[in-house]
Amino acid sequence: MKVDGRAMRTLWATPGRDALQVIDQRALPHRLQVERLGDVAAVQRAIRDMWVRGAPLIGATAAYGIALQANVDACDAALREAAASLKAARPTAVNLAWAIERMLARLLPLVPAQRRAAAWAEAEALAEEDVAVNAAIGRHGLPLLQAIAARKAGAPVNVLTHCNAGWLATVDWGTATAPIYQARAAGVPLHVWVDETRPRNQGASLTAWELGHEGVPHTVIADNAGGHLMQHGRVDLVIVGCDRVSARGDVCNKIGTYLKALAAHDSGVPFYVAMPGSTLDRSLHDGRREIPIEERSAREVTHIAGRNAEGEVVEVQLVADGSAAANPAFDVTPARLVTGLITEHGLVAAEEGALRRLGAQA
């Protein structure tokens, strides 16, 4: 995708394969900042502290972390220790463990002398596959937007998003935004309602930033406004991403997604989930009980950062001294509330049999 008219991805290896460079998303939307990650510890910190975030992106970042480990010590013990450290960075998104296990499966059968080159090749292949998967999700989601546009006879299609499932959450294209970007390129009139997504404001800070650079009309709204807009016919469909999907179609995504699904169901608004195949966790059946939910720092709730009148980014406290805060980072939307899953293989029902067939196809 583009930043100021220049094509860009969220991460890339240095020419000498001695480091990984990533967009530091903590600085957005006020400045574009690139960080150099030179070892596994730096990669682990970048994932844990959300310099990079989004299920597909943290998987790709971790794959490069294993490659960085192979630069300095590619023995079995060193690779397994690096894998354990990276997996512990964030527990909810299944792509993280998936990418790491894929790297180990590729590297451990080789002799150590062969592992460095193989690790970089595999990490780069995984990143390129992510781009292709997201582009395919866009192609399969595009007809949904075209059909609504045809019914509306030229009026903009109003899409509501939650959190950031854009190209900043992947290597490129994004998941939930891929159909939006492809519809924009196809001339479909669009408008996106962007949930701010408290407490980290990924919608306001990231989704709105990237939509602006792509020239997509959008409006940032408070999280609690979505239901009102749906009741009054101002949302044509909801498209969200996901961090993990259970075998029966329960969807784990950023906190607040469940409430949007309930409002959509009550208002008769289609609720779609953009789901890369790597996000499906067939080992789990009941997502509401079995998916581990990350509990993040209370400070993300009690404090907020923004740009002041002098152009400086400052942090301020929102709550009274002594008030406790809870910060579950994700919730689970039951499959019954999901209209459909937009995958790289096409539209799939959020239902166990359909997902079993999808797994066989993948």
VEXDREN-2710 file (C-alpha; in Angstrom, 1 decimal):
% VEXDREN-2710
k/r/px/py/pz
1/MET/0.0/0.0/0.0
2/LYS/1.1/3.6/-0.1
3/VAL/2.4/6.3/2.2
4/ASP/2.5/9.8/0.6
5/GLY/2.2/8.1/-2.7
6/ARG/5.1/5.7/-2.1
7/ALA/4.6/1.9/-1.9
8/MET/5.5/0.5/1.5
9/ARG/5.2/-2.6/3.5
10/THR/5.2/-3.0/7.3
11/LEU/8.5/-4.9/7.6
12/TRP/11.5/-5.7/5.4
13/ALA/14.9/-7.3/5.9
14/THR/18.1/-5.2/5.6
15/PRO/20.2/-6.0/2.5
16/GLY/22.7/-7.9/4.5
17/ARG/20.1/-9.9/6.4
18/ASP/21.5/-8.7/9.7
19/ALA/18.4/-7.0/10.9
20/LEU/14.7/-6.5/10.4
21/GLN/13.2/-3.1/9.9
22/VAL/9.6/-2.4/10.9
23/ILE/7.2/0.5/11.0
24/ASP/6.9/1.4/14.7
25/GLN/3.1/1.8/15.0
26/ARG/3.3/3.4/18.4
27/ALA/4.4/6.7/16.6
28/LEU/1.4/6.7/14.3
29/PRO/-0.5/8.7/13.2
30/HIS/1.7/11.7/14.1
31/ARG/4.9/10.5/12.5
32/LEU/6.2/7.6/10.4
33/GLN/9.0/6.0/12.3
34/VAL/11.0/2.9/11.3
35/GLU/12.9/0.8/13.9
36/ARG/15.8/-1.6/13.3
37/LEU/15.5/-4.9/15.2
38/GLY/18.8/-6.7/15.4
39/ASP/18.2/-9.7/17.5
40/VAL/15.5/-12.0/19.0
41/ALA/15.2/-9.9/22.1
42/ALA/14.4/-6.8/20.1
43/VAL/11.8/-8.7/18.0
44/GLN/10.2/-10.1/21.2
45/ARG/10.0/-6.6/22.7
46/ALA/8.5/-5.2/19.5
47/ILE/5.8/-7.8/19.5
48/ARG/5.1/-7.6/23.2
49/ASP/5.0/-3.8/23.4
50/MET/3.0/-3.5/20.1
51/TRP/5.5/-1.7/17.9
52/VAL/4.1/-4.3/15.5
53/ARG/0.6/-5.7/16.0
54/GLY/-2.1/-7.6/14.1
55/ALA/-2.2/-11.4/14.0
56/PRO/-0.6/-11.9/10.5
57/LEU/2.1/-9.3/11.1
58/ILE/3.3/-10.6/14.4
59/GLY/3.5/-14.0/12.9
60/ALA/5.7/-12.7/10.0
61/THR/7.8/-10.7/12.5
62/ALA/8.4/-13.7/14.7
63/ALA/9.5/-15.7/11.6
64/TYR/12.1/-13.1/10.9
65/GLY/13.1/-13.3/14.6
66/ILE/13.9/-17.0/14.2
67/ALA/16.0/-16.0/11.1
68/LEU/17.9/-13.5/13.2
69/GLN/18.6/-16.2/15.8
70/ALA/20.0/-18.4/13.1
71/ASN/22.5/-15.6/12.3
72/VAL/24.2/-16.1/15.6
73/ASP/23.4/-19.6/16.8
74/ALA/21.4/-22.1/14.8
75/CYS/21.7/-25.1/17.1
76/ASP/18.5/-26.9/18.2
77/ALA/18.6/-25.5/21.7
78/ALA/19.1/-21.9/20.6
79/LEU/16.3/-22.0/18.1
80/ARG/13.9/-23.6/20.6
81/GLU/14.8/-21.0/23.2
82/ALA/14.2/-18.2/20.8
83/ALA/10.9/-19.8/19.7
84/ALA/9.7/-20.0/23.4
85/SER/10.6/-16.4/24.0
86/LEU/8.7/-15.2/20.9
87/LYS/5.6/-17.3/21.6
88/ALA/5.4/-15.8/25.1
89/ALA/5.2/-12.2/23.8
90/ARG/1.5/-12.3/23.1
91/PRO/-0.7/-15.4/23.8
92/THR/-4.0/-14.8/21.9
93/ALA/-3.2/-14.6/18.2
94/VAL/-2.7/-18.1/16.8
95/ASN/-0.5/-16.8/13.9
96/LEU/2.4/-16.2/16.2
97/ALA/2.7/-19.8/17.3
98/TRP/1.8/-21.0/13.8
99/ALA/4.6/-19.0/12.1
100/ILE/7.2/-20.1/14.7
101/GLU/6.3/-23.8/14.4
102/ARG/6.5/-23.5/10.6
103/MET/10.0/-22.1/11.0
104/LEU/11.1/-24.8/13.3
105/ALA/9.6/-27.5/11.1
106/ARG/11.7/-26.2/8.2
107/LEU/14.9/-25.7/10.1
108/LEU/15.3/-28.5/12.6
109/PRO/15.7/-31.3/10.1
110/LEU/18.7/-29.5/8.5
111/VAL/22.2/-29.5/9.8
112/PRO/23.1/-26.2/11.6
113/ALA/25.3/-25.0/8.8
114/GLN/22.3/-24.9/6.4
115/ARG/19.9/-23.2/8.7
116/ARG/20.8/-19.5/8.3
117/ALA/20.1/-19.4/4.6
118/ALA/17.0/-21.6/5.0
119/ALA/15.6/-19.5/7.8
120/TRP/15.8/-16.2/5.8
121/ALA/14.3/-17.9/2.8
122/GLU/11.4/-19.3/4.8
123/ALA/10.7/-16.1/6.6
124/GLU/10.6/-14.2/3.3
125/ALA/8.4/-16.9/1.8
126/LEU/6.0/-16.6/4.7
127/ALA/5.8/-12.8/4.3
128/GLU/5.1/-13.1/0.5
129/GLU/2.4/-15.6/1.2
130/ASP/0.8/-13.2/3.6
131/VAL/0.6/-10.6/0.9
132/ALA/-0.9/-13.1/-1.6
133/VAL/-3.4/-14.4/1.0
134/ASN/-4.6/-10.9/1.8
135/ALA/-4.9/-9.9/-1.8
136/ALA/-7.1/-13.0/-2.3
137/ILE/-9.3/-12.1/0.6
138/GLY/-9.8/-8.7/-1.1
139/ARG/-10.8/-10.4/-4.3
140/HIS/-13.4/-12.6/-2.6
141/GLY/-14.7/-9.8/-0.5
142/LEU/-15.0/-7.3/-3.4
143/PRO/-18.3/-8.8/-4.8
144/LEU/-20.0/-8.2/-1.4
145/LEU/-19.3/-4.5/-1.8
146/GLN/-20.2/-4.4/-5.5
147/ALA/-23.6/-6.0/-4.8
148/ILE/-24.5/-3.4/-2.2
149/ALA/-23.3/-0.7/-4.5
150/ALA/-25.5/-2.0/-7.3
151/ARG/-28.6/-1.9/-4.9
152/LYS/-27.7/1.6/-3.7
153/ALA/-27.6/3.0/-7.3
154/GLY/-24.4/5.1/-6.9
155/ALA/-24.7/6.0/-3.2
156/PRO/-21.6/5.2/-1.2
157/VAL/-21.4/1.8/0.5
158/ASN/-21.0/2.4/4.2
159/VAL/-18.6/-0.1/5.9
160/LEU/-18.0/-0.2/9.6
161/THR/-14.6/-1.5/10.9
162/HIS/-13.3/-2.2/14.3
163/CYS/-9.6/-2.1/15.5
164/ASN/-7.1/-2.1/12.7
165/ALA/-7.2/-5.1/10.3
166/GLY/-5.5/-3.0/7.5
167/TRP/-2.2/-3.3/5.9
168/LEU/-0.5/-2.2/9.1
169/ALA/-1.8/-5.4/10.7
170/THR/-0.3/-7.6/7.9
171/VAL/2.7/-7.4/5.6
172/ASP/0.5/-5.7/3.0
173/TRP/-3.1/-5.2/1.9
174/GLY/-4.7/-6.0/5.2
175/THR/-7.5/-8.5/5.9
176/ALA/-10.7/-6.5/6.6
177/THR/-9.4/-3.6/4.4
178/ALA/-8.4/-5.7/1.4
179/PRO/-11.9/-5.7/0.0
180/ILE/-12.2/-2.0/0.7
181/TYR/-9.0/-1.2/-1.2
182/GLN/-9.9/-3.4/-4.1
183/ALA/-13.4/-1.9/-4.2
184/ARG/-11.9/1.6/-4.2
185/ALA/-9.6/0.6/-7.1
186/ALA/-12.7/-0.8/-9.0
187/GLY/-14.5/2.4/-8.7
188/VAL/-17.1/1.4/-6.0
189/PRO/-18.2/4.5/-4.1
190/LEU/-17.3/3.9/-0.4
191/HIS/-17.3/5.4/3.0
192/VAL/-15.8/3.8/6.1
193/TRP/-17.0/4.3/9.7
194/VAL/-13.8/3.8/11.7
195/ASP/-14.3/2.7/15.3
196/GLU/-11.7/4.4/17.5
197/THR/-11.1/1.1/19.4
198/ARG/-10.3/2.0/22.9
199/PRO/-8.1/1.6/24.8
200/ARG/-5.2/1.7/22.3
201/ASN/-7.2/3.5/19.6
202/GLN/-5.9/1.4/16.7
203/GLY/-8.9/2.5/14.6
204/ALA/-8.4/6.2/15.2
205/SER/-4.6/6.0/15.0
206/LEU/-3.9/3.4/12.4
207/THR/-7.0/2.6/10.2
208/ALA/-7.9/6.2/9.7
209/TRP/-4.2/7.0/8.9
210/GLU/-3.9/4.3/6.2
211/LEU/-7.3/5.0/4.7
212/GLY/-6.4/8.6/4.4
213/HIS/-3.2/7.8/2.5
214/GLU/-5.2/5.6/0.2
215/GLY/-7.8/8.3/-0.5
216/VAL/-10.7/6.3/1.1
217/PRO/-13.4/8.5/2.5
218/HIS/-13.8/7.8/6.2
219/THR/-15.1/9.1/9.5
220/VAL/-13.8/8.2/13.0
221/ILE/-16.4/7.4/15.6
222/ALA/-16.5/6.6/19.2
223/ASP/-16.8/2.9/19.8
224/ASN/-20.3/3.3/21.3
225/ALA/-21.7/5.0/18.3
226/GLY/-21.7/1.9/16.0
227/GLY/-25.0/0.5/17.3
228/HIS/-26.7/3.8/16.8
229/LEU/-25.5/4.1/13.2
230/MET/-26.7/0.6/12.5
231/GLN/-30.2/1.2/14.0
232/HIS/-30.6/4.2/11.7
233/GLY/-29.6/2.4/8.5
234/ARG/-26.2/4.2/8.1
235/VAL/-24.1/1.0/8.0
236/ASP/-24.4/-1.4/5.1
237/LEU/-22.1/-4.1/6.4
238/VAL/-19.4/-4.7/9.1
239/ILE/-16.0/-6.2/8.2
240/VAL/-13.6/-7.0/11.0
241/GLY/-10.4/-9.1/11.2
242/CYS/-9.6/-11.9/13.6
243/ASP/-6.8/-13.1/15.8
244/ARG/-8.1/-16.7/16.2
245/VAL/-11.1/-18.7/14.9
246/SER/-12.2/-21.9/16.6
247/ALA/-13.1/-25.1/14.8
248/ARG/-16.8/-24.2/15.0
249/GLY/-16.4/-20.6/13.8
250/ASP/-16.2/-18.6/17.1
251/VAL/-14.1/-15.5/16.3
252/CYS/-11.6/-13.9/18.7
253/ASN/-10.8/-10.3/17.8
254/LYS/-10.1/-7.0/19.5
255/ILE/-12.2/-6.2/22.5
256/GLY/-15.5/-4.6/21.5
257/THR/-16.0/-6.8/18.4
258/TYR/-18.6/-8.9/20.2
259/LEU/-20.7/-5.8/20.9
260/LYS/-20.6/-4.8/17.2
261/ALA/-21.7/-8.3/16.2
262/LEU/-24.7/-8.1/18.6
263/ALA/-25.7/-4.7/17.3
264/ALA/-25.4/-5.9/13.7
265/HIS/-27.5/-9.0/14.4
266/ASP/-30.2/-6.9/16.1
267/SER/-30.2/-4.4/13.2
268/GLY/-30.1/-6.8/10.3
269/VAL/-26.6/-5.7/9.2
270/PRO/-24.3/-8.3/7.7
271/PHE/-21.3/-9.0/9.9
272/TYR/-18.3/-10.5/8.0
273/VAL/-14.9/-11.6/9.3
274/ALA/-11.8/-11.5/7.1
275/MET/-10.0/-14.7/8.1
276/PRO/-6.6/-15.9/6.7
277/GLY/-6.4/-19.7/6.9
278/SER/-3.5/-19.4/9.3
279/THR/-5.9/-17.9/11.9
280/LEU/-8.0/-21.0/12.1
281/ASP/-7.3/-23.0/15.2
282/ARG/-8.8/-26.4/14.7
283/SER/-7.6/-27.6/18.1
284/LEU/-10.2/-25.5/19.8
285/HIS/-13.9/-26.0/19.7
286/ASP/-15.6/-23.6/22.0
287/GLY/-13.8/-20.3/21.5
288/ARG/-15.5/-18.5/24.3
289/ARG/-14.1/-21.0/26.9
290/GLU/-10.8/-22.2/25.3
291/ILE/-9.2/-19.2/23.6
292/PRO/-6.7/-17.5/26.0
293/ILE/-7.5/-13.8/26.4
294/GLU/-4.6/-11.5/26.9
295/GLU/-4.9/-9.1/29.8
296/ARG/-2.8/-6.0/29.1
297/SER/-1.5/-3.2/31.3
298/ALA/-4.1/-1.1/33.2
299/ARG/-2.2/1.9/32.1
300/GLU/-3.5/1.6/28.6
301/VAL/-6.9/2.3/30.1
302/THR/-6.0/4.9/32.7
303/HIS/-3.8/7.0/30.4
304/ILE/-3.9/8.2/26.8
305/ALA/-1.3/9.8/24.4
306/GLY/-2.0/12.5/21.9
307/ARG/-0.5/15.5/20.2
308/ASN/-0.7/18.9/22.0
309/ALA/-1.0/22.4/20.5
310/GLU/2.8/22.6/20.2
311/GLY/2.9/19.4/18.2
312/GLU/4.4/17.3/20.9
313/VAL/3.1/13.8/21.7
314/VAL/2.2/13.7/25.4
315/GLU/0.5/11.2/27.8
316/VAL/-2.2/12.3/30.1
317/GLN/-4.1/10.5/32.9
318/LEU/-7.9/10.0/32.4
319/VAL/-9.0/8.6/35.7
320/ALA/-8.8/9.6/39.3
321/ASP/-5.8/8.6/41.4
322/GLY/-6.4/5.2/43.0
323/SER/-9.0/3.9/40.5
324/ALA/-8.3/0.4/39.3
325/ALA/-8.7/-0.6/35.7
326/ALA/-9.1/-3.9/33.9
327/ASN/-7.8/-4.4/30.3
328/PRO/-8.9/-7.6/28.5
329/ALA/-7.5/-7.1/25.0
330/PHE/-9.8/-9.4/23.1
331/ASP/-13.3/-10.9/23.2
332/VAL/-15.0/-13.8/21.4
333/THR/-17.9/-13.5/19.0
334/PRO/-20.0/-16.7/18.8
335/ALA/-20.3/-18.2/15.3
336/ARG/-24.1/-17.7/15.3
337/LEU/-23.5/-13.9/15.0
338/VAL/-21.1/-14.2/12.0
339/THR/-22.7/-13.8/8.5
340/GLY/-19.6/-15.3/6.8
341/LEU/-15.9/-15.6/6.8
342/ILE/-14.0/-14.0/3.9
343/THR/-11.0/-16.3/3.3
344/GLU/-8.3/-16.6/0.6
345/HIS/-10.3/-19.5/-0.7
346/GLY/-13.6/-17.7/-0.9
347/LEU/-16.6/-17.0/1.4
348/VAL/-17.1/-19.7/4.1
349/ALA/-19.8/-20.2/6.6
350/ALA/-18.8/-19.8/10.3
351/GLU/-19.8/-23.5/10.9
352/GLU/-17.8/-26.5/11.8
353/GLY/-18.4/-28.6/8.7
354/ALA/-17.5/-25.7/6.4
355/LEU/-14.4/-25.0/8.3
356/ARG/-13.4/-28.7/8.2
357/ARG/-13.7/-28.6/4.5
358/LEU/-11.7/-25.4/4.3
359/GLY/-9.0/-27.0/6.3
360/ALA/-8.8/-29.9/3.9
361/GLN/-8.7/-27.5/1.0
362/ALA/-5.8/-25.5/2.6
END
